[in-house]
Amino acid sequence: MVIKLLLAVEKYVLSNLQNILDARNWIESKRTLISKYSSDQILNSDHCSFQKEYASPLTLSFTGERTTEVAIKRNHNVTHSCTVQPVTSAAGRLLNKFLLVLQEREDEFDSIVIKNMIIPPNVIVQASKSGKSTAANHYIFLSDVLHPCVHKKFLLFLDSWIIRTDQNKFRKVFPHQDSQLLIFPEGSTGHIQPQDLSLLRLWRYFHKKIEHN
């Protein structure tokens, strides 16, 4: 059992090291392109999902207890209920607008919700059944969130989630050739994506702190 565990750990560590090496090599291969843009023109965007109710993975338990159970208010509250997608620059600036996707039974808000919803001018609000961004939401992000905040020349980094990799959809909104989309290699975002390493990590930390207090 111990040998199997050690082998599994070794395999994970080696795989992780390979991902880090691949990520660094990919960045080096893009240096020439990146150097053509200023820090204000280099952008990154990613999703950050929040639940209505946060259930901690840690809790108190009696010694020898085989199964420890915790109570939650509602089961669907611990799944994704809303998703935020901001845009940041390499200069450390947060762009003026961001996308907010809320969980609804249908992929749209009903008339009562729309009537009572208060939407700040810098927030583009969309709906989805899961609370996660969809292909339609991503197009809204490109056209309504990103487009008003950028000029013709910029370099956008996104992760390899399939709904974001469509270059044709990107070109439909940004036809100018100085507008470029680069997709991080699969498995690399935890090592080189700026928002994963900074902004979104802090947001998740504060979200858990607020929930526990």
Residue pairs with C-beta under 8 A, 6 or more apart in sequence:
19 187
19 188
19 190
19 191
20 191
22 185
22 187
22 188
23 184
23 185
23 187
23 188
23 191
23 192
24 191
24 192
26 184
26 185
26 188
26 192
27 192
30 182
33 155
33 180
33 182
34 42
34 155
36 155
37 153
37 154
37 155
38 91
39 89
39 90
39 91
40 89
40 90
40 91
40 93
41 89
41 151
41 153
41 154
41 155
42 89
42 90
42 154
42 155
42 157
43 87
43 88
43 89
43 90
43 95
43 146
43 150
43 154
43 155
43 156
43 157
44 87
44 88
44 89
44 90
44 156
44 157
44 158
44 193
44 194
44 195
45 85
45 86
45 87
45 88
45 141
45 146
45 156
45 157
45 158
45 195
46 85
46 158
46 159
46 189
46 193
46 195
46 196
46 200
47 83
47 84
47 85
47 132
47 133
48 83
48 84
48 85
48 86
48 195
48 200
48 203
48 204
49 80
49 82
49 83
49 84
49 131
49 132
50 80
50 81
50 82
50 83
50 84
50 207
51 77
51 78
51 79
51 80
51 81
52 74
52 77
52 78
52 81
52 82
53 72
53 73
53 74
53 77
53 78
53 211
54 78
54 207
54 208
54 211
54 212
55 70
55 72
55 78
56 70
56 208
56 212
59 68
59 70
61 68
72 78
79 130
79 131
80 103
80 130
80 131
80 132
81 102
81 103
81 131
82 100
82 101
82 102
82 103
82 131
83 99
83 100
83 101
83 131
83 132
83 133
84 98
84 99
84 100
84 101
84 203
85 98
85 99
85 100
85 101
85 133
85 141
85 145
86 94
86 95
86 98
86 195
86 199
87 94
87 95
87 97
87 98
87 145
87 146
87 149
88 94
88 95
88 194
88 195
88 199
89 95
90 194
94 199
95 146
95 149
95 150
96 122
96 148
96 149
97 122
97 123
97 124
97 144
97 145
97 146
97 148
97 149
98 122
98 123
98 124
98 145
99 124
99 126
99 133
99 137
99 140
99 141
99 144
99 145
100 123
100 124
100 125
100 126
101 125
101 126
101 127
101 128
101 131
101 132
101 133
101 134
101 137
102 109
102 125
102 126
102 127
102 128
102 131
103 127
103 128
103 129
103 130
103 131
104 110
104 113
104 127
104 128
104 129
105 129
106 127
106 129
107 127
107 128
107 129
107 134
107 136
108 127
109 117
109 127
117 125
119 125
124 140
124 141
124 144
124 145
126 133
126 136
126 137
126 140
128 134
128 137
133 141
133 163
134 163
135 163
135 166
138 163
138 164
138 169
139 169
139 173
142 169
142 170
142 173
142 174
143 173
146 156
146 173
147 173
147 174
150 179
152 176
152 178
152 179
153 176
153 178
153 179
154 178
154 179
154 180
155 180
155 182
156 170
156 179
156 180
156 181
156 182
157 182
157 183
157 184
157 193
157 194
158 164
158 165
158 181
158 182
158 183
158 184
159 183
159 184
159 189
159 193
160 183
160 184
160 185
160 186
160 189
164 183
165 183
167 181
170 179
170 181
184 192
184 193
189 196
190 196
190 197
